């Protein structure tokens, strides 16, 4: 399993409740691809959303986001972490 960070654009003006709904849509089907979405962050002014997940592959993350209705091709594996 890898750790992935992905970026979505076009979420200008989205509220915390709307972000929560989108995150829950991913979580509702994530197990079908072996993905687990840990967190999501939003900058409503720039319209950027950032999601942290663990998954077997970049493609699995992309498939879940596509099926949940908010596709992105900007998915990065982040194998190095510091605290």
mmCIF file of the N, C-alpha and C atoms, coordinates in Angstrom:
data_MODEL
# 
_entry.id   MODEL 
# 
loop_
_atom_site.group_PDB 
_atom_site.id 
_atom_site.type_symbol 
_atom_site.label_atom_id 
_atom_site.label_alt_id 
_atom_site.label_comp_id 
_atom_site.label_asym_id 
_atom_site.label_entity_id 
_atom_site.label_seq_id 
_atom_site.pdbx_PDB_ins_code 
_atom_site.Cartn_x 
_atom_site.Cartn_y 
_atom_site.Cartn_z 
_atom_site.occupancy 
_atom_site.B_iso_or_equiv 
_atom_site.pdbx_formal_charge 
_atom_site.auth_seq_id 
_atom_site.auth_comp_id 
_atom_site.auth_asym_id 
_atom_site.auth_atom_id 
_atom_site.pdbx_PDB_model_num 
ATOM 1   N N  . UNK A 1 1  ? 0.847   -1.179 0.000   1.00 0.00 ? 1  UNK A N  1 
ATOM 2   C CA . UNK A 1 1  ? 0.000   0.000  0.000   1.00 0.00 ? 1  UNK A CA 1 
ATOM 3   C C  . UNK A 1 1  ? 0.884   1.230  0.000   1.00 0.00 ? 1  UNK A C  1 
ATOM 4   N N  . UNK A 1 2  ? 0.479   2.191  -0.815  1.00 0.00 ? 2  UNK A N  1 
ATOM 5   C CA . UNK A 1 2  ? 1.198   3.450  -0.859  1.00 0.00 ? 2  UNK A CA 1 
ATOM 6   C C  . UNK A 1 2  ? 0.367   4.566  -0.253  1.00 0.00 ? 2  UNK A C  1 
ATOM 7   N N  . UNK A 1 3  ? 1.031   5.685  -0.012  1.00 0.00 ? 3  UNK A N  1 
ATOM 8   C CA . UNK A 1 3  ? 0.360   6.890  0.465   1.00 0.00 ? 3  UNK A CA 1 
ATOM 9   C C  . UNK A 1 3  ? 0.315   7.869  -0.697  1.00 0.00 ? 3  UNK A C  1 
ATOM 10  N N  . UNK A 1 4  ? -0.852  8.490  -0.900  1.00 0.00 ? 4  UNK A N  1 
ATOM 11  C CA . UNK A 1 4  ? -1.050  9.370  -2.042  1.00 0.00 ? 4  UNK A CA 1 
ATOM 12  C C  . UNK A 1 4  ? -1.681  10.690 -1.623  1.00 0.00 ? 4  UNK A C  1 
ATOM 13  N N  . UNK A 1 5  ? -1.285  11.764 -2.308  1.00 0.00 ? 5  UNK A N  1 
ATOM 14  C CA . UNK A 1 5  ? -1.904  13.067 -2.160  1.00 0.00 ? 5  UNK A CA 1 
ATOM 15  C C  . UNK A 1 5  ? -2.418  13.439 -3.543  1.00 0.00 ? 5  UNK A C  1 
ATOM 16  N N  . UNK A 1 6  ? -3.677  13.822 -3.601  1.00 0.00 ? 6  UNK A N  1 
ATOM 17  C CA . UNK A 1 6  ? -4.201  14.261 -4.892  1.00 0.00 ? 6  UNK A CA 1 
ATOM 18  C C  . UNK A 1 6  ? -4.769  15.660 -4.775  1.00 0.00 ? 6  UNK A C  1 
ATOM 19  N N  . UNK A 1 7  ? -4.879  16.318 -5.928  1.00 0.00 ? 7  UNK A N  1 
ATOM 20  C CA . UNK A 1 7  ? -5.303  17.708 -5.999  1.00 0.00 ? 7  UNK A CA 1 
ATOM 21  C C  . UNK A 1 7  ? -6.444  17.824 -7.001  1.00 0.00 ? 7  UNK A C  1 
ATOM 22  N N  . UNK A 1 8  ? -7.487  18.515 -6.579  1.00 0.00 ? 8  UNK A N  1 
ATOM 23  C CA . UNK A 1 8  ? -8.633  18.800 -7.448  1.00 0.00 ? 8  UNK A CA 1 
ATOM 24  C C  . UNK A 1 8  ? -8.722  20.305 -7.634  1.00 0.00 ? 8  UNK A C  1 
ATOM 25  N N  . UNK A 1 9  ? -9.161  20.730 -8.793  1.00 0.00 ? 9  UNK A N  1 
ATOM 26  C CA . UNK A 1 9  ? -9.399  22.154 -9.072  1.00 0.00 ? 9  UNK A CA 1 
ATOM 27  C C  . UNK A 1 9  ? -10.883 22.357 -9.358  1.00 0.00 ? 9  UNK A C  1 
ATOM 28  N N  . UNK A 1 10 ? -11.316 23.610 -9.294  1.00 0.00 ? 10 UNK A N  1 
ATOM 29  C CA . UNK A 1 10 ? -12.691 23.931 -9.666  1.00 0.00 ? 10 UNK A CA 1 
ATOM 30  C C  . UNK A 1 10 ? -13.677 23.900 -8.519  1.00 0.00 ? 10 UNK A C  1 
ATOM 31  N N  . UNK A 1 11 ? -13.196 23.941 -7.290  1.00 0.00 ? 11 UNK A N  1 
ATOM 32  C CA . UNK A 1 11 ? -14.077 23.905 -6.128  1.00 0.00 ? 11 UNK A CA 1 
ATOM 33  C C  . UNK A 1 11 ? -14.215 25.283 -5.475  1.00 0.00 ? 11 UNK A C  1 
ATOM 34  N N  . UNK A 1 12 ? -14.177 26.350 -6.272  1.00 0.00 ? 12 UNK A N  1 
ATOM 35  C CA . UNK A 1 12 ? -14.315 27.716 -5.755  1.00 0.00 ? 12 UNK A CA 1 
ATOM 36  C C  . UNK A 1 12 ? -15.674 27.868 -5.080  1.00 0.00 ? 12 UNK A C  1 
ATOM 37  N N  . UNK A 1 13 ? -15.659 28.407 -3.870  1.00 0.00 ? 13 UNK A N  1 
ATOM 38  C CA . UNK A 1 13 ? -16.905 28.665 -3.162  1.00 0.00 ? 13 UNK A CA 1 
ATOM 39  C C  . UNK A 1 13 ? -17.530 27.468 -2.489  1.00 0.00 ? 13 UNK A C  1 
ATOM 40  N N  . UNK A 1 14 ? -16.894 26.321 -2.553  1.00 0.00 ? 14 UNK A N  1 
ATOM 41  C CA . UNK A 1 14 ? -17.442 25.119 -1.923  1.00 0.00 ? 14 UNK A CA 1 
ATOM 42  C C  . UNK A 1 14 ? -17.394 25.293 -0.398  1.00 0.00 ? 14 UNK A C  1 
ATOM 43  N N  . UNK A 1 15 ? -18.406 24.791 0.276   1.00 0.00 ? 15 UNK A N  1 
ATOM 44  C CA . UNK A 1 15 ? -18.481 24.891 1.732   1.00 0.00 ? 15 UNK A CA 1 
ATOM 45  C C  . UNK A 1 15 ? -17.889 23.646 2.387   1.00 0.00 ? 15 UNK A C  1 
ATOM 46  N N  . UNK A 1 16 ? -17.693 23.726 3.695   1.00 0.00 ? 16 UNK A N  1 
ATOM 47  C CA . UNK A 1 16 ? -17.206 22.571 4.453   1.00 0.00 ? 16 UNK A CA 1 
ATOM 48  C C  . UNK A 1 16 ? -18.185 21.402 4.338   1.00 0.00 ? 16 UNK A C  1 
ATOM 49  N N  . UNK A 1 17 ? -19.477 21.695 4.372   1.00 0.00 ? 17 UNK A N  1 
ATOM 50  C CA . UNK A 1 17 ? -20.472 20.622 4.239   1.00 0.00 ? 17 UNK A CA 1 
ATOM 51  C C  . UNK A 1 17 ? -20.393 19.956 2.869   1.00 0.00 ? 17 UNK A C  1 
ATOM 52  N N  . UNK A 1 18 ? -20.187 20.739 1.825   1.00 0.00 ? 18 UNK A N  1 
ATOM 53  C CA . UNK A 1 18 ? -20.074 20.170 0.484   1.00 0.00 ? 18 UNK A CA 1 
ATOM 54  C C  . UNK A 1 18 ? -18.804 19.331 0.347   1.00 0.00 ? 18 UNK A C  1 
ATOM 55  N N  . UNK A 1 19 ? -17.713 19.791 0.964   1.00 0.00 ? 19 UNK A N  1 
ATOM 56  C CA . UNK A 1 19 ? -16.478 18.999 0.954   1.00 0.00 ? 19 UNK A CA 1 
ATOM 57  C C  . UNK A 1 19 ? -16.703 17.683 1.686   1.00 0.00 ? 19 UNK A C  1 
ATOM 58  N N  . UNK A 1 20 ? -17.390 17.745 2.813   1.00 0.00 ? 20 UNK A N  1 
ATOM 59  C CA . UNK A 1 20 ? -17.679 16.528 3.577   1.00 0.00 ? 20 UNK A CA 1 
ATOM 60  C C  . UNK A 1 20 ? -18.498 15.547 2.743   1.00 0.00 ? 20 UNK A C  1 
ATOM 61  N N  . UNK A 1 21 ? -19.489 16.041 2.000   1.00 0.00 ? 21 UNK A N  1 
ATOM 62  C CA . UNK A 1 21 ? -20.304 15.177 1.135   1.00 0.00 ? 21 UNK A CA 1 
ATOM 63  C C  . UNK A 1 21 ? -19.446 14.502 0.070   1.00 0.00 ? 21 UNK A C  1 
ATOM 64  N N  . UNK A 1 22 ? -18.547 15.266 -0.553  1.00 0.00 ? 22 UNK A N  1 
ATOM 65  C CA . UNK A 1 22 ? -17.679 14.699 -1.587  1.00 0.00 ? 22 UNK A CA 1 
ATOM 66  C C  . UNK A 1 22 ? -16.745 13.646 -0.986  1.00 0.00 ? 22 UNK A C  1 
ATOM 67  N N  . UNK A 1 23 ? -16.201 13.944 0.187   1.00 0.00 ? 23 UNK A N  1 
ATOM 68  C CA . UNK A 1 23 ? -15.304 13.002 0.872   1.00 0.00 ? 23 UNK A CA 1 
ATOM 69  C C  . UNK A 1 23 ? -16.059 11.714 1.231   1.00 0.00 ? 23 UNK A C  1 
ATOM 70  N N  . UNK A 1 24 ? -17.280 11.868 1.715   1.00 0.00 ? 24 UNK A N  1 
ATOM 71  C CA . UNK A 1 24 ? -18.094 10.698 2.069   1.00 0.00 ? 24 UNK A CA 1 
ATOM 72  C C  . UNK A 1 24 ? -18.481 9.879  0.840   1.00 0.00 ? 24 UNK A C  1 
ATOM 73  N N  . UNK A 1 25 ? -18.644 10.533 -0.312  1.00 0.00 ? 25 UNK A N  1 
ATOM 74  C CA . UNK A 1 25 ? -18.929 9.796  -1.550  1.00 0.00 ? 25 UNK A CA 1 
ATOM 75  C C  . UNK A 1 25 ? -17.751 8.893  -1.914  1.00 0.00 ? 25 UNK A C  1 
ATOM 76  N N  . UNK A 1 26 ? -16.528 9.403  -1.719  1.00 0.00 ? 26 UNK A N  1 
ATOM 77  C CA . UNK A 1 26 ? -15.339 8.570  -1.933  1.00 0.00 ? 26 UNK A CA 1 
ATOM 78  C C  . UNK A 1 26 ? -15.311 7.410  -0.948  1.00 0.00 ? 26 UNK A C  1 
ATOM 79  N N  . UNK A 1 27 ? -15.537 7.724  0.321   1.00 0.00 ? 27 UNK A N  1 
ATOM 80  C CA . UNK A 1 27 ? -15.459 6.698  1.357   1.00 0.00 ? 27 UNK A CA 1 
ATOM 81  C C  . UNK A 1 27 ? -16.510 5.603  1.189   1.00 0.00 ? 27 UNK A C  1 
ATOM 82  N N  . UNK A 1 28 ? -17.636 5.936  0.618   1.00 0.00 ? 28 UNK A N  1 
ATOM 83  C CA . UNK A 1 28 ? -18.709 4.954  0.439   1.00 0.00 ? 28 UNK A CA 1 
ATOM 84  C C  . UNK A 1 28 ? -18.307 3.817  -0.496  1.00 0.00 ? 28 UNK A C  1 
ATOM 85  N N  . UNK A 1 29 ? -17.380 4.077  -1.417  1.00 0.00 ? 29 UNK A N  1 
ATOM 86  C CA . UNK A 1 29 ? -16.993 3.057  -2.399  1.00 0.00 ? 29 UNK A CA 1 
ATOM 87  C C  . UNK A 1 29 ? -15.506 2.712  -2.367  1.00 0.00 ? 29 UNK A C  1 
ATOM 88  N N  . UNK A 1 30 ? -14.740 3.337  -1.477  1.00 0.00 ? 30 UNK A N  1 
ATOM 89  C CA . UNK A 1 30 ? -13.287 3.177  -1.476  1.00 0.00 ? 30 UNK A CA 1 
ATOM 90  C C  . UNK A 1 30 ? -12.830 1.728  -1.322  1.00 0.00 ? 30 UNK A C  1 
ATOM 91  N N  . UNK A 1 31 ? -13.529 0.948  -0.526  1.00 0.00 ? 31 UNK A N  1 
ATOM 92  C CA . UNK A 1 31 ? -13.107 -0.435 -0.268  1.00 0.00 ? 31 UNK A CA 1 
ATOM 93  C C  . UNK A 1 31 ? -13.125 -1.291 -1.535  1.00 0.00 ? 31 UNK A C  1 
ATOM 94  N N  . UNK A 1 32 ? -13.943 -0.922 -2.497  1.00 0.00 ? 32 UNK A N  1 
ATOM 95  C CA . UNK A 1 32 ? -14.029 -1.688 -3.746  1.00 0.00 ? 32 UNK A CA 1 
ATOM 96  C C  . UNK A 1 32 ? -12.715 -1.677 -4.523  1.00 0.00 ? 32 UNK A C  1 
ATOM 97  N N  . UNK A 1 33 ? -11.868 -0.674 -4.259  1.00 0.00 ? 33 UNK A N  1 
ATOM 98  C CA . UNK A 1 33 ? -10.562 -0.584 -4.925  1.00 0.00 ? 33 UNK A CA 1 
ATOM 99  C C  . UNK A 1 33 ? -9.412  -0.736 -3.936  1.00 0.00 ? 33 UNK A C  1 
ATOM 100 N N  . UNK A 1 34 ? -9.725  -1.018 -2.660  1.00 0.00 ? 34 UNK A N  1 
ATOM 101 C CA . UNK A 1 34 ? -8.676  -1.143 -1.660  1.00 0.00 ? 34 UNK A CA 1 
ATOM 102 C C  . UNK A 1 34 ? -8.068  0.183  -1.256  1.00 0.00 ? 34 UNK A C  1 
ATOM 103 N N  . UNK A 1 35 ? -8.831  1.267  -1.415  1.00 0.00 ? 35 UNK A N  1 
ATOM 104 C CA . UNK A 1 35 ? -8.371  2.620  -1.105  1.00 0.00 ? 35 UNK A CA 1 
ATOM 105 C C  . UNK A 1 35 ? -8.956  3.031  0.239   1.00 0.00 ? 35 UNK A C  1 
ATOM 106 N N  . UNK A 1 36 ? -8.230  3.878  0.968   1.00 0.00 ? 36 UNK A N  1 
ATOM 107 C CA . UNK A 1 36 ? -8.796  4.511  2.160   1.00 0.00 ? 36 UNK A CA 1 
ATOM 108 C C  . UNK A 1 36 ? -8.428  5.988  2.151   1.00 0.00 ? 36 UNK A C  1 
ATOM 109 N N  . UNK A 1 37 ? -9.451  6.825  2.067   1.00 0.00 ? 37 UNK A N  1 
ATOM 110 C CA . UNK A 1 37 ? -9.247  8.271  2.098   1.00 0.00 ? 37 UNK A CA 1 
ATOM 111 C C  . UNK A 1 37 ? -9.178  8.725  3.547   1.00 0.00 ? 37 UNK A C  1 
ATOM 112 N N  . UNK A 1 38 ? -8.010  9.249  3.933   1.00 0.00 ? 38 UNK A N  1 
ATOM 113 C CA . UNK A 1 38 ? -7.750  9.659  5.306   1.00 0.00 ? 38 UNK A CA 1 
ATOM 114 C C  . UNK A 1 38 ? -8.368  11.027 5.618   1.00 0.00 ? 38 UNK A C  1 
ATOM 115 N N  . UNK A 1 39 ? -8.061  12.007 4.780   1.00 0.00 ? 39 UNK A N  1 
ATOM 116 C CA . UNK A 1 39 ? -8.476  13.394 5.021   1.00 0.00 ? 39 UNK A CA 1 
ATOM 117 C C  . UNK A 1 39 ? -8.642  14.126 3.698   1.00 0.00 ? 39 UNK A C  1 
ATOM 118 N N  . UNK A 1 40 ? -9.348  15.244 3.794   1.00 0.00 ? 40 UNK A N  1 
ATOM 119 C CA . UNK A 1 40 ? -9.459  16.153 2.648   1.00 0.00 ? 40 UNK A CA 1 
ATOM 120 C C  . UNK A 1 40 ? -9.373  17.578 3.177   1.00 0.00 ? 40 UNK A C  1 
ATOM 121 N N  . UNK A 1 41 ? -8.700  18.432 2.425   1.00 0.00 ? 41 UNK A N  1 
ATOM 122 C CA . UNK A 1 41 ? -8.553  19.838 2.771   1.00 0.00 ? 41 UNK A CA 1 
ATOM 123 C C  . UNK A 1 41 ? -9.069  20.681 1.620   1.00 0.00 ? 41 UNK A C  1 
ATOM 124 N N  . UNK A 1 42 ? -9.551  21.874 1.931   1.00 0.00 ? 42 UNK A N  1 
ATOM 125 C CA . UNK A 1 42 ? -10.148 22.757 0.922   1.00 0.00 ? 42 UNK A CA 1 
ATOM 126 C C  . UNK A 1 42 ? -9.641  24.175 1.086   1.00 0.00 ? 42 UNK A C  1 
ATOM 127 N N  . UNK A 1 43 ? -9.288  24.794 -0.033  1.00 0.00 ? 43 UNK A N  1 
ATOM 128 C CA . UNK A 1 43 ? -9.081  26.245 -0.106  1.00 0.00 ? 43 UNK A CA 1 
ATOM 129 C C  . UNK A 1 43 ? -10.181 26.774 -1.014  1.00 0.00 ? 43 UNK A C  1 
ATOM 130 N N  . UNK A 1 44 ? -11.290 27.279 -0.435  1.00 0.00 ? 44 UNK A N  1 
ATOM 131 C CA . UNK A 1 44 ? -12.436 27.683 -1.253  1.00 0.00 ? 44 UNK A CA 1 
ATOM 132 C C  . UNK A 1 44 ? -12.160 28.885 -2.153  1.00 0.00 ? 44 UNK A C  1 
ATOM 133 N N  . UNK A 1 45 ? -11.153 29.684 -1.822  1.00 0.00 ? 45 UNK A N  1 
ATOM 134 C CA . UNK A 1 45 ? -10.831 30.837 -2.668  1.00 0.00 ? 45 UNK A CA 1 
ATOM 135 C C  . UNK A 1 45 ? -10.139 30.421 -3.951  1.00 0.00 ? 45 UNK A C  1 
ATOM 136 N N  . UNK A 1 46 ? -9.184  29.497 -3.852  1.00 0.00 ? 46 UNK A N  1 
ATOM 137 C CA . UNK A 1 46 ? -8.486  29.031 -5.060  1.00 0.00 ? 46 UNK A CA 1 
ATOM 138 C C  . UNK A 1 46 ? -9.248  27.897 -5.738  1.00 0.00 ? 46 UNK A C  1 
ATOM 139 N N  . UNK A 1 47 ? -10.174 27.279 -4.992  1.00 0.00 ? 47 UNK A N  1 
ATOM 140 C CA . UNK A 1 47 ? -10.920 26.147 -5.542  1.00 0.00 ? 47 UNK A CA 1 
ATOM 141 C C  . UNK A 1 47 ? -10.144 24.850 -5.542  1.00 0.00 ? 47 UNK A C  1 
ATOM 142 N N  . UNK A 1 48 ? -9.093  24.770 -4.731  1.00 0.00 ? 48 UNK A N  1 
ATOM 143 C CA . UNK A 1 48 ? -8.265  23.562 -4.666  1.00 0.00 ? 48 UNK A CA 1 
ATOM 144 C C  . UNK A 1 48 ? -8.696  22.680 -3.501  1.00 0.00 ? 48 UNK A C  1 
ATOM 145 N N  . UNK A 1 49 ? -8.783  21.384 -3.770  1.00 0.00 ? 49 UNK A N  1 
ATOM 146 C CA . UNK A 1 49 ? -9.031  20.378 -2.752  1.00 0.00 ? 49 UNK A CA 1 
ATOM 147 C C  . UNK A 1 49 ? -7.851  19.411 -2.781  1.00 0.00 ? 49 UNK A C  1 
ATOM 148 N N  . UNK A 1 50 ? -7.403  19.020 -1.594  1.00 0.00 ? 50 UNK A N  1 
ATOM 149 C CA . UNK A 1 50 ? -6.286  18.097 -1.437  1.00 0.00 ? 50 UNK A CA 1 
ATOM 150 C C  . UNK A 1 50 ? -6.774  16.900 -0.627  1.00 0.00 ? 50 UNK A C  1 
ATOM 151 N N  . UNK A 1 51 ? -6.510  15.703 -1.121  1.00 0.00 ? 51 UNK A N  1 
ATOM 152 C CA . UNK A 1 51 ? -6.951  14.481 -0.443  1.00 0.00 ? 51 UNK A CA 1 
ATOM 153 C C  . UNK A 1 51 ? -5.747  13.600 -0.142  1.00 0.00 ? 51 UNK A C  1 
ATOM 154 N N  . UNK A 1 52 ? -5.730  13.043 1.072   1.00 0.00 ? 52 UNK A N  1 
ATOM 155 C CA . UNK A 1 52 ? -4.693  12.113 1.484   1.00 0.00 ? 52 UNK A CA 1 
ATOM 156 C C  . UNK A 1 52 ? -5.306  10.727 1.578   1.00 0.00 ? 52 UNK A C  1 
ATOM 157 N N  . UNK A 1 53 ? -4.646  9.758  0.975   1.00 0.00 ? 53 UNK A N  1 
ATOM 158 C CA . UNK A 1 53 ? -5.192  8.398  0.987   1.00 0.00 ? 53 UNK A CA 1 
ATOM 159 C C  . UNK A 1 53 ? -4.081  7.367  1.043   1.00 0.00 ? 53 UNK A C  1 
ATOM 160 N N  . UNK A 1 54 ? -4.480  6.142  1.391   1.00 0.00 ? 54 UNK A N  1 
ATOM 161 C CA . UNK A 1 54 ? -3.621  4.986  1.202   1.00 0.00 ? 54 UNK A CA 1 
ATOM 162 C C  . UNK A 1 54 ? -4.323  4.125  0.159   1.00 0.00 ? 54 UNK A C  1 
ATOM 163 N N  . UNK A 1 55 ? -3.531  3.516  -0.703  1.00 0.00 ? 55 UNK A N  1 
ATOM 164 C CA . UNK A 1 55 ? -4.116  2.773  -1.820  1.00 0.00 ? 55 UNK A CA 1 
ATOM 165 C C  . UNK A 1 55 ? -3.076  1.848  -2.432  1.00 0.00 ? 55 UNK A C  1 
ATOM 166 N N  . UNK A 1 56 ? -3.548  0.856  -3.181  1.00 0.00 ? 56 UNK A N  1 
ATOM 167 C CA . UNK A 1 56 ? -2.607  -0.032 -3.859  1.00 0.00 ? 56 UNK A CA 1 
ATOM 168 C C  . UNK A 1 56 ? -1.924  0.637  -5.057  1.00 0.00 ? 56 UNK A C  1 
ATOM 169 N N  . UNK A 1 57 ? -2.555  1.710  -5.608  1.00 0.00 ? 57 UNK A N  1 
ATOM 170 C CA . UNK A 1 57 ? -1.966  2.369  -6.775  1.00 0.00 ? 57 UNK A CA 1 
ATOM 171 C C  . UNK A 1 57 ? -2.603  3.744  -6.998  1.00 0.00 ? 57 UNK A C  1 
ATOM 172 N N  . UNK A 1 58 ? -1.906  4.544  -7.763  1.00 0.00 ? 58 UNK A N  1 
ATOM 173 C CA . UNK A 1 58 ? -2.411  5.852  -8.194  1.00 0.00 ? 58 UNK A CA 1 
ATOM 174 C C  . UNK A 1 58 ? -3.719  5.675  -8.976  1.00 0.00 ? 58 UNK A C  1 
ATOM 175 N N  . UNK A 1 59 ? -3.738  4.665  -9.819  1.00 0.00 ? 59 UNK A N  1 
ATOM 176 C CA . UNK A 1 59 ? -4.910  4.412  -10.663 1.00 0.00 ? 59 UNK A CA 1 
ATOM 177 C C  . UNK A 1 59 ? -6.150  4.068  -9.833  1.00 0.00 ? 59 UNK A C  1 
ATOM 178 N N  . UNK A 1 60 ? -5.966  3.354  -8.731  1.00 0.00 ? 60 UNK A N  1 
ATOM 179 C CA . UNK A 1 60 ? -7.097  3.015  -7.857  1.00 0.00 ? 60 UNK A CA 1 
ATOM 180 C C  . UNK A 1 60 ? -7.699  4.283  -7.263  1.00 0.00 ? 60 UNK A C  1 
ATOM 181 N N  . UNK A 1 61 ? -6.850  5.212  -6.826  1.00 0.00 ? 61 UNK A N  1 
ATOM 182 C CA . UNK A 1 61 ? -7.330  6.502  -6.304  1.00 0.00 ? 61 UNK A CA 1 
ATOM 183 C C  . UNK A 1 61 ? -8.119  7.235  -7.389  1.00 0.00 ? 61 UNK A C  1 
ATOM 184 N N  . UNK A 1 62 ? -7.578  7.273  -8.584  1.00 0.00 ? 62 UNK A N  1 
ATOM 185 C CA . UNK A 1 62 ? -8.234  7.966  -9.695  1.00 0.00 ? 62 UNK A CA 1 
ATOM 186 C C  . UNK A 1 62 ? -9.590  7.348  -10.019 1.00 0.00 ? 62 UNK A C  1 
ATOM 187 N N  . UNK A 1 63 ? -9.677  6.028  -10.003 1.00 0.00 ? 63 UNK A N  1 
ATOM 188 C CA . UNK A 1 63 ? -10.946 5.361  -10.309 1.00 0.00 ? 63 UNK A CA 1 
ATOM 189 C C  . UNK A 1 63 ? -12.025 5.697  -9.277  1.00 0.00 ? 63 UNK A C  1 
ATOM 190 N N  . UNK A 1 64 ? -11.666 5.716  -7.996  1.00 0.00 ? 64 UNK A N  1 
ATOM 191 C CA . UNK A 1 64 ? -12.654 6.052  -6.967  1.00 0.00 ? 64 UNK A CA 1 
ATOM 192 C C  . UNK A 1 64 ? -13.134 7.487  -7.143  1.00 0.00 ? 64 UNK A C  1 
ATOM 193 N N  . UNK A 1 65 ? -12.218 8.419  -7.325  1.00 0.00 ? 65 UNK A N  1 
ATOM 194 C CA . UNK A 1 65 ? -12.626 9.816  -7.521  1.00 0.00 ? 65 UNK A CA 1 
ATOM 195 C C  . UNK A 1 65 ? -13.517 9.970  -8.759  1.00 0.00 ? 65 UNK A C  1 
ATOM 196 N N  . UNK A 1 66 ? -13.178 9.280  -9.821  1.00 0.00 ? 66 UNK A N  1 
ATOM 197 C CA . UNK A 1 66 ? -13.985 9.330  -11.053 1.00 0.00 ? 66 UNK A CA 1 
ATOM 198 C C  . UNK A 1 66 ? -15.405 8.829  -10.777 1.00 0.00 ? 66 UNK A C  1 
ATOM 199 N N  . UNK A 1 67 ? -15.498 7.696  -10.136 1.00 0.00 ? 67 UNK A N  1 
ATOM 200 C CA . UNK A 1 67 ? -16.811 7.102  -9.850  1.00 0.00 ? 67 UNK A CA 1 
ATOM 201 C C  . UNK A 1 67 ? -17.628 7.949  -8.875  1.00 0.00 ? 67 UNK A C  1 
ATOM 202 N N  . UNK A 1 68 ? -16.950 8.652  -7.965  1.00 0.00 ? 68 UNK A N  1 
ATOM 203 C CA . UNK A 1 68 ? -17.647 9.487  -6.982  1.00 0.00 ? 68 UNK A CA 1 
ATOM 204 C C  . UNK A 1 68 ? -18.051 10.841 -7.562  1.00 0.00 ? 68 UNK A C  1 
ATOM 205 N N  . UNK A 1 69 ? -17.597 11.137 -8.783  1.00 0.00 ? 69 UNK A N  1 
ATOM 206 C CA . UNK A 1 69 ? -18.049 12.351 -9.454  1.00 0.00 ? 69 UNK A CA 1 
ATOM 207 C C  . UNK A 1 69 ? -17.113 13.533 -9.408  1.00 0.00 ? 69 UNK A C  1 
ATOM 208 N N  . UNK A 1 70 ? -15.883 13.340 -8.954  1.00 0.00 ? 70 UNK A N  1 
ATOM 209 C CA . UNK A 1 70 ? -14.917 14.438 -8.940  1.00 0.00 ? 70 UNK A CA 1 
ATOM 210 C C  . UNK A 1 70 ? -13.531 13.915 -9.358  1.00 0.00 ? 70 UNK A C  1 
ATOM 211 N N  . UNK A 1 71 ? -13.402 13.670 -10.661 1.00 0.00 ? 71 UNK A N  1 
ATOM 212 C CA . UNK A 1 71 ? -12.164 13.088 -11.178 1.00 0.00 ? 71 UNK A CA 1 
ATOM 213 C C  . UNK A 1 71 ? -10.974 14.044 -11.089 1.00 0.00 ? 71 UNK A C  1 
ATOM 214 N N  . UNK A 1 72 ? -9.801  13.456 -11.017 1.00 0.00 ? 72 UNK A N  1 
ATOM 215 C CA . UNK A 1 72 ? -8.551  14.206 -11.105 1.00 0.00 ? 72 UNK A CA 1 
ATOM 216 C C  . UNK A 1 72 ? -7.475  13.289 -11.674 1.00 0.00 ? 72 UNK A C  1 
ATOM 217 N N  . UNK A 1 73 ? -6.548  13.887 -12.382 1.00 0.00 ? 73 UNK A N  1 
ATOM 218 C CA . UNK A 1 73 ? -5.381  13.140 -12.856 1.00 0.00 ? 73 UNK A CA 1 
ATOM 219 C C  . UNK A 1 73 ? -4.155  13.527 -12.040 1.00 0.00 ? 73 UNK A C  1 
ATOM 220 N N  . UNK A 1 74 ? -4.325  14.487 -11.136 1.00 0.00 ? 74 UNK A N  1 
ATOM 221 C CA . UNK A 1 74 ? -3.210  14.989 -10.337 1.00 0.00 ? 74 UNK A CA 1 
ATOM 222 C C  . UNK A 1 74 ? -3.129  14.203 -9.023  1.00 0.00 ? 74 UNK A C  1 
ATOM 223 N N  . UNK A 1 75 ? -2.524  13.016 -9.099  1.00 0.00 ? 75 UNK A N  1 
ATOM 224 C CA . UNK A 1 75 ? -2.388  12.117 -7.955  1.00 0.00 ? 75 UNK A CA 1 
ATOM 225 C C  . UNK A 1 75 ? -0.901  11.794 -7.815  1.00 0.00 ? 75 UNK A C  1 
ATOM 226 N N  . UNK A 1 76 ? -0.359  12.027 -6.621  1.00 0.00 ? 76 UNK A N  1 
ATOM 227 C CA . UNK A 1 76 ? 1.075   11.860 -6.373  1.00 0.00 ? 76 UNK A CA 1 
ATOM 228 C C  . UNK A 1 76 ? 1.307   10.850 -5.262  1.00 0.00 ? 76 UNK A C  1 
ATOM 229 N N  . UNK A 1 77 ? 2.202   9.910  -5.502  1.00 0.00 ? 77 UNK A N  1 
ATOM 230 C CA . UNK A 1 77 ? 2.597   9.028  -4.414  1.00 0.00 ? 77 UNK A CA 1 
ATOM 231 C C  . UNK A 1 77 ? 3.593   9.802  -3.548  1.00 0.00 ? 77 UNK A C  1 
ATOM 232 N N  . UNK A 1 78 ? 3.412   9.732  -2.230  1.00 0.00 ? 78 UNK A N  1 
ATOM 233 C CA . UNK A 1 78 ? 4.264   10.456 -1.293  1.00 0.00 ? 78 UNK A CA 1 
ATOM 234 C C  . UNK A 1 78 ? 4.868   9.465  -0.290  1.00 0.00 ? 78 UNK A C  1 
ATOM 235 N N  . UNK A 1 79 ? 5.943   8.769  -0.693  1.00 0.00 ? 79 UNK A N  1 
ATOM 236 C CA . UNK A 1 79 ? 6.496   7.696  0.121   1.00 0.00 ? 79 UNK A CA 1 
ATOM 237 C C  . UNK A 1 79 ? 7.345   8.172  1.299   1.00 0.00 ? 79 UNK A C  1 
ATOM 238 N N  . UNK A 1 80 ? 7.720   9.447  1.340   1.00 0.00 ? 80 UNK A N  1 
ATOM 239 C CA . UNK A 1 80 ? 8.573   9.956  2.412   1.00 0.00 ? 80 UNK A CA 1 
ATOM 240 C C  . UNK A 1 80 ? 7.777   10.936 3.254   1.00 0.00 ? 80 UNK A C  1 
ATOM 241 N N  . UNK A 1 81 ? 7.827   10.737 4.585   1.00 0.00 ? 81 UNK A N  1 
ATOM 242 C CA . UNK A 1 81 ? 7.061   11.584 5.500   1.00 0.00 ? 81 UNK A CA 1 
ATOM 243 C C  . UNK A 1 81 ? 7.947   11.960 6.675   1.00 0.00 ? 81 UNK A C  1 
ATOM 244 N N  . UNK A 1 82 ? 7.811   13.199 7.124   1.00 0.00 ? 82 UNK A N  1 
ATOM 245 C CA . UNK A 1 82 ? 8.475   13.640 8.353   1.00 0.00 ? 82 UNK A CA 1 
ATOM 246 C C  . UNK A 1 82 ? 7.410   14.301 9.237   1.00 0.00 ? 82 UNK A C  1 
ATOM 247 N N  . UNK A 1 83 ? 7.644   14.280 10.535  1.00 0.00 ? 83 UNK A N  1 
ATOM 248 C CA . UNK A 1 83 ? 6.693   14.892 11.459  1.00 0.00 ? 83 UNK A CA 1 
ATOM 249 C C  . UNK A 1 83 ? 7.309   16.085 12.147  1.00 0.00 ? 83 UNK A C  1 
# 
